[in-house]
């Protein structure tokens, strides 16, 4: 990924990548350049060597305040573009900004603070885990502007939020706090230090067999998208590919010898 002024990536020695939205002066709002930077970051992570886990956060006063209103007013970079065009596999460009985190081969932990509205909430929902400051302002905001959520939210919210509750949040676009988000299912947990806690979770994940972690994430995709027979087969295929491999044996030996594992 080429350095840019919108998203930064720092890969630590332990394999944890800190990915930050760096448009803090605009509350990391989504204009065409921000979308492009997010997509570039997502693509870079898919092939990054040594990657074990990702922490996703925003600099400044917000995780992401949603669409940049000035960009929306001008129609964005291409007002004639048809959203039904699939530009990124099963998604369009805007949807990919949220779905790219679900497509990332390793777990993504979002650290959410300040404001997380509309598209920002959908991006956070693409993460595997969301650690949210209890005072964070959150909303399914699109109805305020006469729109529907269209950045992958409906695909990502399945199983997180009770159906009637999600309908109420969508139809009314009311704000709720990070503390309420945990009760509703949109936050995994709350913390007064979301970035620190998200990093702690990612660091723990980074100590596990990387082959098993990636396999487990692939299985979650099958679990959500396929039927029972396909899920059972996928479990068996993944385990066949992992069991008795050097990293799996190392996980067992490290546990038995009460030491830190040394994975290849």
C-alpha positions in Angstrom: 0.0 0.0 0.0 1.3 3.4 -1.0 1.5 6.0 1.9 -1.5 8.4 1.9 -3.1 11.0 4.1 -6.3 9.0 4.8 -5.4 5.6 6.2 -2.2 4.4 7.9 -1.0 0.8 8.4 1.7 -0.2 11.0 2.5 -3.9 11.3 4.1 -4.8 14.6 6.6 -7.5 15.2 3.9 -9.7 16.7 1.9 -9.6 13.5 -0.8 -7.1 14.7 -1.5 -4.4 12.2 -2.7 -1.1 13.5 -4.9 0.4 10.8 -6.1 4.0 11.4 -8.3 6.4 9.6 -6.3 9.6 9.6 -8.7 12.2 8.4 -9.2 13.3 11.9 -9.9 16.9 11.0 -13.1 15.8 9.2 -14.0 13.1 11.8 -12.9 10.5 9.2 -15.9 11.2 7.1 -16.3 9.3 3.9 -15.5 11.2 0.7 -14.3 9.6 -2.5 -10.6 9.8 -1.5 -11.4 8.2 1.9 -13.3 5.4 0.2 -10.4 4.8 -2.1 -7.8 4.7 0.8 -9.9 2.2 2.7 -10.2 -0.1 -0.3 -6.4 0.1 -0.8 -5.8 -0.7 2.8 -8.2 -3.7 2.7 -6.4 -5.1 -0.4 -3.0 -4.6 1.1 -3.9 -6.6 4.2 -5.1 -9.6 2.2 -1.6 -10.4 1.0 0.5 -8.9 3.9 3.2 -11.4 5.1 3.2 -12.1 8.8 -0.2 -10.7 9.5 -2.0 -12.2 12.5 -4.7 -9.7 13.4 -5.9 -6.2 12.6 -6.9 -3.3 14.9 -9.1 -0.8 13.1 -9.5 2.7 14.6 -9.9 6.4 13.8 -7.8 9.3 14.8 -9.2 12.5 16.3 -12.7 12.9 17.7 -14.4 10.0 15.9 -14.1 6.5 14.5 -16.0 7.6 11.4 -18.9 10.1 11.1 -20.3 8.5 8.0 -20.7 10.1 4.6 -19.0 13.5 4.0 -22.0 15.7 3.4 -20.3 18.0 1.0 -19.3 15.0 -1.1 -22.9 13.6 -0.9 -24.3 17.0 -2.0 -22.1 17.0 -5.1 -22.9 13.4 -6.0 -19.5 12.1 -5.1 -16.8 11.4 -7.6 -19.2 9.9 -10.2 -22.8 10.8 -9.8 -23.8 8.7 -12.8 -22.4 5.5 -11.4 -25.0 2.7 -10.9 -24.8 1.2 -7.4 -26.0 -2.1 -8.7 -22.7 -2.6 -10.6 -20.5 -5.1 -8.9 -17.0 -3.6 -8.9 -15.5 -5.7 -6.1 -16.6 -9.3 -6.3 -20.1 -9.4 -4.7 -20.0 -5.7 -3.7 -19.9 -2.2 -5.1 -17.3 0.3 -4.2 -19.1 1.7 -1.1 -20.1 -1.7 0.1 -16.5 -3.0 -0.2 -15.4 -0.3 2.3 -17.3 -2.3 5.0 -17.1 -5.8 3.5 -13.3 -5.7 3.0 -12.8 -6.2 6.8 -15.0 -9.3 6.7 -13.0 -10.5 3.7 -9.7 -9.9 5.5 -8.1 -13.3 6.1 -7.4 -12.6 9.8 -9.6 -11.3 12.6 -10.3 -7.5 12.6 -11.0 -5.8 15.9 -12.6 -2.3 15.6 -11.9 0.3 18.3 -14.8 2.7 18.2 -15.0 6.1 19.9 -16.5 9.5 19.6 -18.9 9.2 16.7 -19.9 6.2 14.6 -22.7 7.1 12.2 -24.2 5.6 9.0 -21.4 4.3 6.8 -19.0 4.4 9.8 -21.3 2.0 11.7 -21.4 -0.3 8.7 -17.6 -0.2 8.4 -17.3 -1.1 12.1 -19.8 -3.9 11.6 -17.5 -5.4 9.0 -15.0 -6.2 11.9 -15.1 -9.5 13.7 -15.2 -7.8 17.1 -16.2 -4.2 18.1 -14.8 -2.6 21.3 -16.8 0.6 21.8 -16.4 3.5 24.3 -19.6 3.6 26.3 -20.2 7.2 25.5 -19.8 6.8 21.7 -22.6 8.4 19.6 -23.9 5.8 17.2 -26.8 5.6 14.7 -28.1 3.8 11.6 -28.2 7.3 10.1 -29.2 6.9 6.5 -32.9 7.6 6.9 -32.1 11.1 8.1 -31.1 11.9 4.6 -33.9 10.0 2.9 -31.7 7.0 2.1 -31.4 3.3 3.1 -28.3 1.6 4.6 -26.4 0.4 1.5 -22.8 -0.2 2.6 -23.3 -3.9 3.5 -25.2 -3.2 6.8 -28.0 -5.6 6.0 -25.5 -8.4 5.3 -23.4 -7.6 8.3 -26.1 -7.1 10.9 -27.7 -10.5 10.4 -27.4 -12.3 13.7 -26.2 -9.3 15.7 -29.4 -7.4 16.4 -32.9 -8.6 16.9 -34.9 -8.0 13.8 -37.5 -5.6 15.2 -34.9 -3.6 17.1 -32.9 -3.2 13.9 -36.0 -2.1 12.0 -36.6 0.6 14.7 -33.1 1.8 14.5 -33.2 2.0 10.7 -36.7 3.6 10.4 -36.1 6.3 13.0 -32.3 6.9 12.6 -32.2 7.6 16.4 -28.9 7.9 18.2 -27.8 5.4 20.8 -24.7 5.2 22.9 -21.9 2.7 22.9 -23.3 1.3 26.2 -26.7 0.7 24.5 -24.9 -0.8 21.5 -23.6 -3.6 23.6 -27.0 -4.4 24.9 -28.4 -4.3 21.3 -25.6 -6.5 19.9 -23.8 -3.9 17.8 -20.9 -3.7 20.2 -19.0 -6.8 21.4 -18.0 -5.0 24.6 -17.4 -1.5 25.9 -14.2 0.0 27.3 -13.0 3.4 28.4 -9.9 2.7 26.3 -11.2 1.0 23.1 -7.9 1.1 21.3 -6.0 -0.4 24.2 -8.6 -3.1 24.7 -8.8 -3.9 21.0 -5.0 -4.2 20.8 -5.0 -6.5 23.8 -7.5 -8.8 22.1 -5.5 -8.7 18.8 -2.3 -9.5 20.7 -3.9 -12.5 22.3 -5.2 -13.7 18.9 -1.6 -13.2 17.5 -0.3 -15.9 20.0 -2.6 -18.6 18.5 -1.8 -21.0 15.6 -2.1 -18.6 12.6 -3.4 -21.4 10.3 -6.2 -22.3 12.8 -7.1 -18.6 13.2 -7.5 -18.1 9.4 -9.4 -21.4 9.1 -11.7 -20.4 11.9 -12.5 -17.1 10.1 -13.2 -19.0 6.9 -15.6 -21.2 8.8 -17.5 -18.3 10.2 -18.2 -17.2 6.6 -19.5 -20.6 5.7 -21.6 -20.7 8.9 -23.4 -17.5 8.0 -23.9 -18.3 4.3 -24.3 -22.0 3.9 -26.6 -24.8 5.1 -25.9 -27.5 7.7 -24.3 -30.0 5.3 -21.9 -27.5 3.9 -20.9 -26.3 7.4 -20.1 -29.8 8.6 -18.1 -30.5 5.5 -16.2 -27.2 5.8 -15.3 -28.0 9.4 -13.8 -31.3 8.4 -11.9 -29.9 5.4 -10.4 -27.1 7.5 -9.4 -29.5 10.3 -7.9 -32.0 7.9 -5.7 -29.2 6.6 -4.5 -28.1 10.0 -4.2 -31.2 12.2 -0.7 -32.6 12.7 0.9 -29.7 10.8 4.0 -28.1 12.4 2.1 -25.1 13.7 -0.6 -27.3 15.2 2.0 -29.6 16.9 3.8 -26.5 18.1 0.6 -25.2 19.7 0.3 -28.5 21.6 3.9 -28.6 22.7 4.0 -25.0 23.8 0.9 -25.6 25.9 2.3 -28.7 27.5 5.7 -27.1 28.2 4.0 -23.9 29.4 5.9 -21.6 27.1 5.2 -19.1 24.3 4.6 -20.8 21.0 7.0 -20.3 18.1 4.9 -20.6 14.9 6.3 -20.7 11.4 
